[in-house]
Amino acid sequence: MKRKQESGHYEPPHSLFGIIGEVARATGWSVDYILKLDYITLMMIQMDIPRYVEKKKMTPDEIVRHFEEMDKLRQTNRPPESAPGKGVSPLDFFTHYAAK
């Protein structure tokens, strides 16, 4: 399952005002009509109304921080200088390792 930051997710309303707003949006009922309903009925209606929350957009600071972390990971995963392999430039490989 993907984390909440990677994709959107369903989230319930957090307060009675959120529930009233969701019911009004989903049914087209007026706030006055919804306020005349008893609490139990309102809770049952609210349980059937999902709300999709879009994924969080990254701010420019978060984007920079993300790429800095990726660079650090790439630098820590490089092979040691004594062992040729991935991450070694062709010029270094042929001048240091193949000529021996």
N, C-alpha and C positions, 0 to 999 in steps of 0.2 A: 504494500500500500504506500502511496506517495505521501510525503509530509505535507502539512497544510501550506507551507510556503511555496512548494513547487506547483501546486495546482489549487484550484478553488475547492471549497467544501461547503457542506450544508451546516447551518448554524441556527439554533432556535432564538427567538427574541429573548432579551435579557430582563425585561420588566413588563409590568402590566400595560404600560403605554406602548411598548413594542408589540405586544400581543394585539392590542386594539388597532394599531396601525396596520399590522399584517392582515387581520380579519377584514378591515375596511378595504384594503387594497385587493384582497382576493375575492371578496363578495360584492363589493360596491355598496355595502350598507353604510349608513351615516353613523357618525360617532354617537349621536343621541340614541339611535336604535341599539347599537352595540352595548351601550351603558345600561340599557334596560334588561339585558340578558343576565342570568345568574352566573356566578363565578365558575361553577362546575361545567356548565355548557360552554362557556368561553374557553376553558382549559381543554375541553374535548375538541373544539373547533381548532384551537391553536396547535394541537398535536398533529392534525392532518395538514397543516400548512407549512411545507418546507420553505426554507429561504436559502438561496445559493449565494455564497460570498465569493467574489472573485479573488484570484491569488493576489498577494501583496506585490505591488510594483517596487522594484529596487530603486533607492535613491542614488544619486551620483556618488555619494560617499560610500554607500554599500557596494556599488559596482567596483570602485577603486579598491576597497578592502578585499573584495572577492578575488580580483585579479592579483593583488599582492600575495594573498594566501596561496593561490595557484602557483605563482612564481616560486614561493618558498618551498612548496611541495616538490616542484620540478628540480630545484637545486639540491634538496636533501636526498632525492632518489637517483642522483647521478652516480655512475660507477666510479670507483677510486681511480686515480691517475695511473696506477701501475697496471691496471687490468683493462685492455682494450675491449671495446664493445659498443653498445648503444650510447650515444651522446658524445662520441669522440669524432672530431672533425676528420675528414679524409686526409688533409695535409698532415695533421698530427699523427695519424695512424701510419702513414707511409714513411714519414721522417723518423719517427721514434720506434715503432714496433716492427714494421716489415723490413727495415734495413738491418736489423740485428741478426 
